[in-house]
Amino acid sequence: MRLSLRDTELLRFLSRVGVARTSALQALFFCDLANTRRRLRRLQKAGSIEDRGFAGEPSAEAGRSLSKYWCLGAAASARLRLRYASDLWPNVESDSGRKRSLRFWEHQDA
């Protein structure tokens, strides 16, 4: 499967945050829920991402509206390590010895 620029950015995002919900990925990378689910299923079949279950407990009124949790798959992780090693996994310790927060990494990419 050929990865688009959006797919690569989505995979880089998942590598930084670890796990994300379908609704969060939709808000960041897609325009509607149908396209989001379709592309995430294709990425899952290609082994780029993995499904980690649903967010919350299913209920009668919620139906299929529950978001799934997604994380980076093994195939994509190896591919990204080779291509973006210095960008994705820099030394995560700051000068003071504290681990840098997610907010720090979000501002680094801006």
BELJO-V964336 format. One record per run of one state. SS is the DSSP state (a for helix, b for strand, c for the rest). FROM is the first residue (numbers start at 1). LEN is the number of residues. Records with the same first field share a line. If there is no record, write none. Layout:
SS=FROM-LEN, FROM-LEN
This chain:
c=1-4, 18-1, 30-3, 46-3, 55-8, 66-2, 73-1, 89-4, 94-5, 100-2, 110-1
a=5-13, 22-8, 33-13, 63-3, 74-15, 102-8
b=19-3, 49-6, 68-5, 93-1, 99-1
